[in-house]
Amino acid sequence: MTRHEWRNIVNRNRFYNSTPLMNDSDLNNLEQKIDRMINLCARLQQENQSLRERESSLLKERSKLLEKNEMARNRVETMISRLKGLNNEGSL
């Protein structure tokens, strides 16, 4: 809701009620608080989006590292098996 829309709502309420709901100072303070909240929400949405993108990137990187780790483990196990085989051949 824009500042103008808020002011219209307050002015309508002033018209229908004999006593005003808010004075101009109160209304200005409320408008400032609403503006700060809108800015905070926008900033938090941007930060949230950035964090989601970072999380996605880190998950992809983790997956690649796990795959590389598995490949390295398999290679080491193969080398160990080959060395054991060579050792067994040498003792015959």
Stockholm file with secondary structure:
# STOCKHOLM 1.0

chainA/1-92         MTRHEWRNIVNRNRFYNSTPLMNDSDLNNLEQKIDRMINLCARLQQENQSLRERESSLLKERSKLLEKNEMARNRVETMISRLKGLNNEGSL
#=GR chainA/1-92 SS CCHHHHHHHHHHHHHHSSSCSSCHHHHHHHHHHHHHHHHHHHHHHHHHHHHHHHHHHHHHHHHHHHHHHHHHHHHHHHHHHHHHHHHHHHHC
#=GC SS_cons        CCHHHHHHHHHHHHHHSSSCSSCHHHHHHHHHHHHHHHHHHHHHHHHHHHHHHHHHHHHHHHHHHHHHHHHHHHHHHHHHHHHHHHHHHHHC
//
